[in-house]
Amino acid sequence: MKKLDVLAAIRDSKVIAIVREDEPDIALKVAQACIDGGIRCLEIALTTPNGLDVISALSKTDGVVVGAGTVLDPETASAAIQAGALFLLSPAVNAEVIRMCSRHGVVSIPGAFSPTEVVTALEAGADVVKMFPAASLGPNYIDAIAAPLPQAVFLPSGGVTIDNFPGWFVRGVVAVGVGGPLTCSAAGGDYGAITATARRFVAAAARQGSRAERAATSW
């Protein structure tokens, strides 16, 4: 997929499922449960053992856009891209990681907390800025940053739940990252619950469509 196609998939999905598990087999089961629930954009955190193998396996699934999370350096970025990741997320801004993404036509989503970090990410060429941890910031904070930086596209991550989901779609926000509130039942082996929760997020995303699309008119 080309970068614009990946960006469009993120915009249309409005939800990126964050998969971070202690075992690769469980990560694959969690990812499949999210897919069964209708989520098509998946972030496989590279804190997951053999996470690159998980990305490689999922990259062969039709209709699924898989990315790598917790990418901290350009070497890891390169390995994730070779494994099939179409977008890379980081908890912080690393210009070398962003350049690696640009070099290979992969979407870069570095993490930022402050206006300075957002501008640093934009100057380095980030496609989307992950506001992290979102729970510590809140939608009003993101909306305030978006006012003087209308060119920025945001993805809140960390603290998004099905109950507060609509509130995150303030100015500039095109999608959200959802982890624990979506995948927590994996600890008890209840993958059906993950699928059910995924369906709820997909339904909530469908209701949120127009605002997210307006935020991504530059795409």
Backbone hydrogen bonds, N-H to C=O, Kabsch-Sander energy under -0.5 kcal/mol:
donor,donor_aa,acceptor,acceptor_aa,energy
6,V,2,K,-2.0
7,L,3,K,-2.8
8,A,4,L,-2.2
9,A,5,D,-2.0
10,I,6,V,-2.3
11,R,7,L,-2.5
12,D,8,A,-2.7
13,S,9,A,-2.4
14,K,10,I,-2.7
16,I,176,V,-2.6
17,A,15,V,-0.6
17,A,41,C,-2.5
18,I,178,V,-3.2
19,V,17,A,-0.6
19,V,43,E,-3.4
20,R,18,I,-0.6
27,A,23,E,-2.1
28,L,24,P,-2.2
29,K,25,D,-1.9
30,V,26,I,-2.8
31,A,27,A,-2.6
32,Q,28,L,-2.4
33,A,29,K,-2.2
34,C,30,V,-2.2
35,I,31,A,-2.3
36,D,32,Q,-2.8
37,G,33,A,-1.2
38,G,35,I,-1.9
39,I,34,C,-2.2
42,L,40,R,-0.5
42,L,65,V,-2.4
43,E,17,A,-3.4
44,I,42,L,-0.6
44,I,67,G,-2.7
45,A,19,V,-2.4
45,A,43,E,-0.8
46,L,69,G,-2.3
48,T,45,A,-1.9
51,G,48,T,-1.7
53,D,50,N,-0.7
54,V,50,N,-1.5
55,I,51,G,-2.3
56,S,52,L,-2.5
57,A,53,D,-2.3
58,L,54,V,-2.4
59,S,55,I,-2.2
60,K,57,A,-1.0
61,T,58,L,-2.1
62,D,60,K,-0.6
64,V,61,T,-1.6
65,V,40,R,-3.3
66,V,64,V,-0.6
67,G,42,L,-3.1
68,A,87,F,-2.2
69,G,44,I,-2.2
71,V,89,L,-2.3
72,L,70,T,-0.7
77,A,73,D,-2.1
78,S,74,P,-2.6
79,A,75,E,-2.1
80,A,76,T,-2.5
81,I,77,A,-2.3
82,Q,78,S,-2.3
83,A,79,A,-1.5
84,G,80,A,-0.7
84,G,81,I,-1.0
85,A,80,A,-2.5
86,L,66,V,-2.9
88,L,107,V,-2.6
89,L,68,A,-2.9
90,S,109,I,-1.7
94,N,92,A,-0.6
97,V,94,N,-0.5
98,I,94,N,-1.9
99,R,95,A,-2.4
100,M,96,E,-2.1
101,C,97,V,-2.1
102,S,98,I,-2.3
103,R,99,R,-2.5
104,H,100,M,-1.4
105,G,101,C,-0.7
105,G,102,S,-0.8
106,V,101,C,-2.8
107,V,86,L,-1.8
109,I,88,L,-2.6
111,G,92,A,-1.1
112,A,130,K,-2.9
118,V,114,S,-2.2
119,V,115,P,-2.5
120,T,116,T,-2.4
121,A,117,E,-2.3
122,L,118,V,-2.3
123,E,119,V,-2.8
124,A,120,T,-1.5
125,G,121,A,-0.6
125,G,122,L,-1.2
126,A,121,A,-2.4
127,D,108,S,-1.3
128,V,108,S,-1.9
129,V,153,V,-3.1
130,K,110,P,-3.1
130,K,128,V,-0.6
131,M,129,V,-0.6
131,M,155,L,-1.0
132,F,112,A,-2.2
132,F,130,K,-0.8
134,A,157,S,-2.4
135,A,158,G,-2.5
136,S,133,P,-1.3
137,L,133,P,-0.6
137,L,134,A,-1.3
138,G,134,A,-2.8
141,Y,138,G,-0.5
142,I,138,G,-1.5
143,D,139,P,-2.6
144,A,140,N,-2.0
145,I,141,Y,-2.0
146,A,142,I,-2.3
147,A,143,D,-1.0
149,L,145,I,-0.8
152,A,149,L,-1.9
154,F,172,G,-2.9
155,L,129,V,-2.2
157,S,131,M,-2.1
158,G,177,G,-0.8
165,F,161,T,-1.0
167,G,164,N,-0.8
168,W,164,N,-0.7
168,W,165,F,-1.4
169,F,166,P,-1.4
170,V,168,W,-2.2
173,V,170,V,-1.9
174,V,154,F,-2.0
175,A,154,F,-0.9
176,V,14,K,-1.7
177,G,156,P,-2.7
178,V,16,I,-2.7
182,L,179,G,-2.0
183,T,179,G,-2.3
184,C,180,G,-2.3
186,A,183,T,-2.1
187,A,184,C,-1.7
188,G,185,S,-1.0
189,G,186,A,-1.5
190,D,185,S,-2.1
191,Y,189,G,-1.3
194,I,190,D,-0.8
195,T,191,Y,-2.1
196,A,192,G,-2.3
197,T,193,A,-2.4
198,A,194,I,-2.8
199,R,195,T,-2.0
200,R,196,A,-1.4
201,F,197,T,-2.1
202,V,198,A,-2.6
203,A,199,R,-2.3
204,A,200,R,-2.3
205,A,201,F,-2.6
206,A,202,V,-2.0
207,R,203,A,-1.5
208,Q,204,A,-0.9
208,Q,205,A,-0.5
209,G,206,A,-0.8
211,R,208,Q,-0.7
212,A,208,Q,-1.4
213,E,209,G,-2.3
214,R,210,S,-2.0
215,A,211,R,-1.5
216,A,212,A,-0.7
216,A,213,E,-0.7
217,T,214,R,-1.1
219,W,216,A,-2.1
